[in-house]
Amino acid sequence: DIEAAIGAQNDWAYLVANNKEETLQELTPARVTGTMDIPVGRVRKMNLGDRYLSAFSVGDQLLWGAVEPVRRMLKIVLEFIG
């Protein structure tokens, strides 16, 4: 269920399998630089109980930081003209 939820959230987030090869290839800043991709991996149950998970993600924070104000502005414009 968790894997499906991560993959279905948006066009950019995707789950990376919990194996060393894919983790080293996908969960790095170099892999996502200049893209909107947000790989999520290392999903594990925590020792606190079965209801708690940990996960690791990486994204191009400079790119996302530049996009977010534009997205918010466009949303305001669309609400104004809509």
C-alpha positions in Angstrom: 0.0 0.0 0.0 2.8 2.4 0.9 4.6 1.7 -2.4 1.4 2.4 -4.4 0.7 5.6 -2.4 4.2 7.0 -3.1 4.0 6.3 -6.8 0.5 7.7 -7.1 1.0 11.0 -5.4 2.3 13.0 -8.4 4.2 12.8 -11.6 7.6 13.4 -10.0 7.8 11.1 -7.0 8.7 7.5 -7.5 9.7 4.6 -5.3 13.3 3.2 -5.5 13.6 -0.5 -4.6 15.4 -1.3 -1.4 18.5 -2.7 -3.0 22.1 -1.4 -3.0 22.4 -1.0 -6.8 19.2 1.1 -7.3 19.8 3.1 -4.1 23.3 4.1 -5.2 22.1 4.9 -8.7 18.8 6.8 -7.9 19.0 8.3 -4.5 21.8 10.9 -5.2 21.7 14.6 -5.7 23.7 14.1 -9.0 20.9 11.9 -10.4 18.1 14.5 -9.8 20.0 17.8 -10.5 18.1 19.7 -13.1 15.0 17.5 -12.9 11.7 17.6 -11.1 12.2 13.9 -10.0 11.9 13.0 -6.4 13.0 9.5 -5.7 11.9 7.9 -2.4 13.8 4.9 -1.1 15.1 3.1 1.9 11.5 2.6 3.1 11.6 0.6 6.3 9.5 -0.2 9.4 10.8 1.6 12.4 11.5 -0.1 15.8 8.7 2.0 17.3 6.1 -0.4 15.8 4.5 -1.5 12.5 2.6 1.8 12.1 5.8 3.8 11.7 8.0 4.0 8.7 11.2 5.8 7.7 12.1 6.8 4.2 14.8 8.8 2.4 14.2 11.1 -0.5 16.3 13.5 -2.5 15.4 16.3 -4.9 16.8 19.3 -6.7 16.0 21.9 -4.0 17.1 24.8 -6.0 14.9 23.9 -8.9 11.9 23.2 -6.7 12.6 26.4 -4.7 12.5 28.4 -8.0 9.3 26.7 -9.2 7.2 26.9 -6.0 6.7 30.7 -6.0 5.7 30.6 -9.7 3.2 27.8 -9.0 1.6 29.8 -6.1 1.4 32.9 -8.3 -0.3 31.1 -11.1 -2.8 29.5 -8.7 -3.7 33.0 -7.4 -4.1 34.3 -11.0 -6.3 31.4 -12.0 -8.5 31.8 -9.0 -8.8 35.6 -9.8 -9.8 35.1 -13.4 -11.8 31.9 -12.8 
